[in-house]
Amino acid sequence: MADKDAAKKADLAGPGISTYEAVEKILPDDYEPVLKPLERMKALYMLKNAIEEGMSKELNLQMVQVPLIVSRDSGVNDYLDRDGSRTPIEFQCGLGLEKKIDAQVVQAATKWKRPALKQFGCKVGEGINTDMRAVRKDYFLDHDHSSYVDQWDWEKVITAEQRTLETLKDTVRKLWKVLRGAGKLVQKEFPQLVSDKLPDFPEELKFLHAEEILEMFPNLPRKERETAILQKYPAVFIIGIGWVLKDGYPHEMRAADYDDWVTPTTSDDGKPMHGLNGDILVWNPITKRRHELTSMGIRVTKETLKQQLKITGQEDFLDLPYHKAIINDEIPLSIGGGIGQARTYMYFLRTAHLGEVTVTVWPDQLKEICAKKNIHCLE
């Protein structure tokens, strides 16, 4: 039992791999890139444009500018797994100022977007989308984790009555329609992406609560549960990430001040559950691993914000401007998420490594492992 508990605890703070020996074992030995680097860039931008246009149409979102830098005191930066292990890059700026600005590089624009809905004057049913760039310096760098992060960070105004599981599921279905449709569009232009050796992109997502997956695989840590469920359903949306499940652990740690993971809900078969958020995961036939594309959810109200910050021991956050804006009803209720761009390109363009679809820094050890396996990262 102690070993199982230790494995579950180690699994909570994100899905990285811990050693390069493990990375070498999981990367495919028989990899052949489907597209040449320049072809891949052409396909990538076709995919990018189709997804941005599709999100605009399906969710009524307008592309807007997004910050790379925020004030440290604003409370707007994302603390990711909430355990304090992943801290943002900090620096001072403002030459000539008596007191320079204490600034941070964003780790995600999650909390910036909700006040931005007010800034851009979005009404109910309207929203924004961003071509977000960020830096996460504390990630272990492997085949699908990078210090350089690109996301479609999006947010949309909703009403109190729309804060339901059905709103969440309907939005997820629309997003999957956009993503899969873009992937199929690129296949028409680059038919070599279609192969009898690879399954087609799943047409539908399976919706499951984290509690339901735990019931199916009670003895497995979270990543292994996800791997197991993806053998049965190659595309899933896991609901309720952040709430403590029956085994005493959340499915994964989730920040307390944007997604709502405490609101009581009911499963399809009538069981009590919690949470109005979740992740889209797919089975990647190239890496033969679980592959997360997006985290999203209905955002906290002032009541659920207080409840979640109390659970996580972060009630001091209530003194920050972003959190005060929620408490004082100064910013709208919303739903939103972040779709990993490089992860999405990797999946739909059939690549084995993020470095084939994005340019960033990688350790020499990883590059050497990749080269031996015919995986060539862009530099």
C-alpha positions as a printed Julia matrix, in Angstrom:
379×3 Matrix{Float64}:
   0.0    0.0     0.0
   2.84   2.4     0.83
   4.4    1.85   -2.59
   1.06   2.55   -4.3
   0.6    5.74   -2.27
   4.11   6.91   -3.14
   3.48   6.27   -6.84
   0.23   8.23   -6.73
   1.84  11.17   -4.91
   4.7   11.27   -7.42
   2.16  11.35  -10.22
   0.22  14.43   -9.11
   2.32  17.38  -10.32
   2.16  17.1   -14.08
   2.96  14.39  -16.61
   6.72  14.65  -17.19
   9.26  11.83  -17.43
  12.02  11.88  -14.82
  15.13  10.45  -16.51
  16.68  10.37  -19.98
  17.12   6.62  -19.65
  13.32   6.43  -19.48
  12.97   8.82  -22.44
  15.28   6.64  -24.52
  13.12   3.61  -23.77
   9.82   5.25  -24.72
  10.9    6.95  -27.97
  10.14   4.78  -31.03
  12.99   2.76  -32.58
  11.47   2.51  -36.06
  10.57   6.17  -36.62
  10.42   7.65  -40.11
   9.27  11.3   -40.37
   6.23  11.53  -42.63
   7.0   15.06  -43.84
  10.28  16.81  -44.58
  11.0   19.84  -42.36
   9.85  22.49  -44.87
   6.77  20.48  -45.85
   6.02  20.09  -42.16
   6.08  23.88  -41.7
   3.64  24.33  -44.56
   1.32  21.72  -43.06
   1.75  23.25  -39.6
   0.6   26.69  -40.69
  -2.32  25.22  -42.6
  -3.32  23.42  -39.41
  -2.8   26.55  -37.29
  -4.93  28.74  -39.55
  -7.71  26.15  -39.79
  -7.85  25.77  -36.0
  -7.91  29.51  -35.34
 -10.62  30.07  -37.96
 -12.59  27.09  -36.68
 -12.46  28.26  -33.06
 -13.6   31.7   -34.15
 -16.59  30.23  -35.97
 -17.63  27.5   -33.53
 -17.09  29.41  -30.27
 -17.49  33.03  -31.45
 -13.95  34.04  -30.48
 -11.88  36.99  -31.7
  -8.08  36.74  -31.9
  -6.47  39.37  -29.62
  -3.01  40.35  -28.43
  -1.74  38.66  -25.26
   1.03  39.54  -22.78
   4.37  37.75  -22.54
   5.23  39.77  -19.41
   3.07  40.59  -16.38
   3.59  42.45  -13.1
   4.55  40.17  -10.22
   2.07  41.93   -7.92
  -0.89  41.5   -10.26
  -1.52  37.86   -9.32
  -2.16  37.17  -12.99
   0.61  34.64  -13.57
  -0.2   30.94  -13.62
   1.14  28.77  -10.79
   0.44  25.61  -12.81
   0.4   22.65  -10.39
  -0.23  24.84   -7.3
   2.47  23.12   -5.21
   4.96  25.95   -5.7
   7.5   23.79   -7.53
   7.24  25.65  -10.85
   8.08  29.29  -10.48
   8.07  31.98  -13.18
  11.13  33.82  -14.46
  11.37  37.18  -12.68
  13.23  40.34  -13.64
  13.06  44.1   -13.21
  12.4   46.51  -16.05
  11.95  50.21  -16.61
  15.21  52.04  -17.21
  15.19  55.42  -15.46
  12.42  54.59  -13.0
  13.15  55.31   -9.34
  11.66  51.91   -8.56
  11.78  49.47  -11.45
   8.81  47.25  -12.27
   8.98  43.75  -10.78
   7.95  41.67  -13.78
   7.49  38.01  -14.62
   7.46  36.04  -17.86
   4.05  34.35  -18.09
   3.77  30.6   -17.61
   0.29  30.75  -19.17
  -2.25  33.48  -19.84
  -5.02  31.65  -18.01
  -5.83  34.33  -15.45
  -5.11  37.27  -17.74
  -7.89  36.26  -20.12
 -10.81  36.67  -17.74
 -10.15  40.34  -16.96
  -9.36  40.73  -20.69
 -12.97  39.79  -21.5
 -14.0   42.98  -19.68
 -11.19  44.99  -21.24
 -12.33  44.02  -24.75
 -16.01  44.54  -23.91
 -17.11  40.96  -24.6
 -20.8   40.22  -24.06
 -22.38  36.89  -23.11
 -21.59  34.38  -25.84
 -18.55  36.34  -27.06
 -14.95  35.54  -26.33
 -11.28  35.92  -27.18
  -8.54  33.66  -28.49
  -4.79  34.24  -28.26
  -1.61  33.01  -29.89
   0.08  32.74  -26.49
   3.79  32.23  -25.87
   5.24  31.42  -22.43
   8.29  30.05  -20.64
   8.18  27.24  -18.08
  11.73  26.84  -16.84
  11.02  24.06  -14.34
   9.85  21.35  -16.74
  11.85  18.18  -17.32
  12.6   18.4   -21.05
  11.47  15.3   -22.91
   9.65  14.46  -26.15
   6.46  16.36  -25.3
   7.55  18.89  -22.64
   9.49  22.03  -23.44
  10.49  25.19  -21.6
   9.01  27.1   -24.54
   5.22  26.92  -24.55
   2.79  27.93  -27.29
  -0.95  27.72  -26.72
  -4.27  28.88  -28.03
  -5.38  30.41  -24.75
  -9.09  31.24  -25.13
 -11.9   32.55  -22.91
 -15.64  33.16  -23.4
 -18.31  34.98  -21.35
 -21.14  32.8   -19.99
 -24.09  33.28  -17.62
 -24.55  31.77  -14.17
 -27.16  29.41  -15.65
 -24.6   28.11  -18.14
 -22.2   26.94  -15.44
 -23.12  23.29  -16.02
 -21.55  20.04  -17.15
 -23.64  20.19  -20.33
 -22.14  23.59  -21.24
 -18.68  22.14  -20.64
 -19.36  19.03  -22.74
 -20.96  21.01  -25.57
 -17.92  23.29  -25.72
 -15.53  20.33  -25.69
 -17.42  18.69  -28.57
 -17.14  21.87  -30.62
 -13.42  22.12  -29.92
 -12.8   18.51  -30.89
 -14.77  19.08  -34.1
 -12.45  22.0   -34.9
  -9.24  20.14  -34.06
 -10.13  16.93  -35.86
 -11.53  18.86  -38.84
  -8.25  20.76  -39.18
  -6.33  17.49  -39.03
  -8.48  15.98  -41.79
  -8.05  19.12  -43.91
  -4.27  18.84  -43.74
  -4.47  15.15  -44.65
  -6.12  16.1   -47.95
  -3.24  18.41  -48.83
  -0.61  15.96  -47.55
  -2.01  12.47  -48.23
   1.21  10.87  -46.98
  -0.12  11.61  -43.48
  -2.69   8.86  -44.08
  -1.37   5.35  -43.56
  -2.83   1.88  -43.11
  -0.33   1.48  -40.27
  -1.87   4.37  -38.29
  -5.44   4.71  -36.99
  -7.47   7.68  -38.15
  -8.18  10.52  -35.73
 -11.13   9.45  -33.52
 -14.42  10.97  -34.57
 -15.82  11.34  -31.07
 -14.52  11.91  -27.56
 -15.51   9.71  -24.64
 -16.51  11.73  -21.56
 -15.47  10.19  -18.24
 -15.13  11.61  -14.76
 -11.78  11.14  -13.02
 -13.67   9.27  -10.29
 -15.07   6.81  -12.85
 -11.6    6.1   -14.23
 -10.32   5.52  -10.69
 -13.13   3.0   -10.15
 -12.02   1.15  -13.31
  -8.33   1.11  -12.35
  -8.17   1.59   -8.55
  -4.6    0.33   -8.14
  -2.96   2.37  -10.89
  -1.33   5.82  -10.58
  -2.9    8.57  -12.62
  -0.73   8.36  -15.76
  -1.16   4.63  -15.89
  -4.94   5.02  -15.5
  -4.95   7.44  -18.42
  -2.85   5.05  -20.5
  -5.22   2.19  -19.68
  -8.41   4.09  -20.54
  -6.91   5.27  -23.84
  -6.52   1.65  -24.89
 -10.31   1.41  -24.82
 -11.18   4.95  -25.95
  -8.43   6.63  -28.06
  -9.81  10.12  -27.35
 -11.23  11.05  -23.94
 -12.25  14.09  -21.94
 -11.5   13.55  -18.25
 -13.81  15.61  -16.01
 -13.13  16.81  -12.48
  -9.36  17.32  -12.26
  -8.27  18.86   -8.96
 -10.9   17.47   -6.59
  -9.73  14.81   -4.12
 -11.03  11.43   -5.28
 -12.08   8.4    -3.22
  -8.48   7.18   -2.91
  -7.53  10.4    -1.11
  -5.71  12.06   -4.04
  -6.78  14.38   -6.85
  -6.42  12.98  -10.36
  -3.82  15.72  -10.81
  -2.94  18.93   -8.99
  -4.73  21.89  -10.53
  -4.43  25.6    -9.68
  -7.1   26.86   -7.29
  -7.92  30.2    -8.85
  -9.24  29.61  -12.37
 -10.89  26.24  -13.12
 -13.81  25.24  -10.9
 -13.09  21.74   -9.56
 -15.22  21.85   -6.37
 -18.76  22.38   -7.69
 -20.91  19.27   -7.05
 -22.14  17.5   -10.19
 -23.74  14.16  -11.04
 -22.43  11.44  -13.34
 -24.56   9.99  -16.14
 -25.54   7.09  -13.89
 -26.51   9.36  -10.98
 -23.4    9.21   -8.8
 -22.28  12.38   -6.96
 -19.16  13.93   -8.49
 -17.29  17.25   -8.41
 -15.79  19.6   -10.96
 -16.6   21.64  -14.07
 -13.23  21.24  -15.76
 -11.15  18.64  -17.55
  -8.53  17.59  -20.11
  -8.66  16.22  -23.65
  -6.28  13.27  -23.98
  -5.64  11.15  -27.06
  -3.62   8.04  -27.79
  -0.58   8.95  -29.89
   0.13   6.03  -32.27
   3.61   7.37  -33.07
   4.92   7.56  -29.5
   2.46   4.89  -28.3
   1.72   7.05  -25.27
  -0.97   9.2   -23.7
  -0.98  12.66  -25.26
  -2.63  15.69  -23.64
  -3.92  18.36  -26.0
  -5.82  20.79  -23.8
  -6.92  21.68  -20.28
 -10.08  23.73  -19.93
 -13.03  24.45  -17.69
 -15.75  26.67  -16.39
 -14.06  29.27  -14.19
 -14.51  29.87  -10.47
 -17.14  32.1    -8.94
 -16.3   34.19   -5.9
 -17.75  31.42   -3.71
 -15.82  28.55   -5.33
 -12.64  30.65   -5.48
 -12.75  31.07   -1.69
 -13.49  27.36   -1.23
 -10.64  26.21   -3.46
  -8.09  28.62   -1.97
  -9.03  27.38    1.49
  -8.49  23.76    0.38
  -5.07  24.6    -1.06
  -3.98  26.86    1.8
  -3.64  29.9    -0.48
  -6.2   32.28    1.02
  -3.57  35.04    1.03
  -4.12  35.22   -2.75
  -7.42  36.97   -2.04
  -5.45  40.19   -1.49
  -4.19  40.2    -5.11
  -5.9   42.37   -7.78
  -7.04  39.45   -9.97
  -8.65  37.64   -7.07
 -10.26  40.83   -5.71
 -11.82  41.38   -9.15
 -13.54  38.0    -8.91
 -14.67  38.56   -5.32
 -16.08  42.01   -6.19
 -17.89  40.79   -9.35
 -15.77  43.1   -11.5
 -15.05  40.54  -14.23
 -17.48  38.24  -16.01
 -18.22  34.57  -15.47
 -16.48  32.55  -18.13
 -15.34  29.29  -19.63
 -11.9   28.89  -21.15
  -8.85  26.78  -21.76
  -5.42  26.38  -23.25
  -4.74  24.16  -26.26
  -1.11  23.2   -26.65
  -0.15  24.24  -30.17
   3.04  22.16  -30.5
   1.3   19.15  -28.92
  -1.52  19.52  -31.44
   0.89  19.79  -34.39
   2.81  16.8   -33.09
  -0.35  14.66  -32.98
  -1.9   15.62  -36.3
   1.39  15.78  -38.24
   2.5   12.38  -36.92
   5.78  13.44  -35.3
   7.61  11.77  -32.42
   8.97  14.91  -30.74
   7.96  18.51  -30.03
  11.3   19.58  -31.47
  10.11  18.62  -34.94
   7.34  21.24  -34.86
   8.83  23.97  -32.66
  12.22  25.61  -32.08
  13.65  25.84  -28.57
  16.55  24.57  -26.45
  17.08  20.87  -25.75
  19.83  19.21  -23.7
  22.61  17.54  -25.69
  21.79  14.24  -24.02
  18.25  14.33  -25.4
  19.4   15.4   -28.87
  21.84  12.5   -28.99
  19.09  10.04  -28.02
  16.8   11.49  -30.69
  19.46  11.4   -33.42
  20.02   7.68  -32.82
  16.29   7.16  -33.37
  16.06   9.24  -36.56
  14.36  12.12  -34.72
  15.85  15.48  -35.71
  14.87  18.51  -33.64
  14.78  21.97  -35.23
  17.44  24.37  -33.94
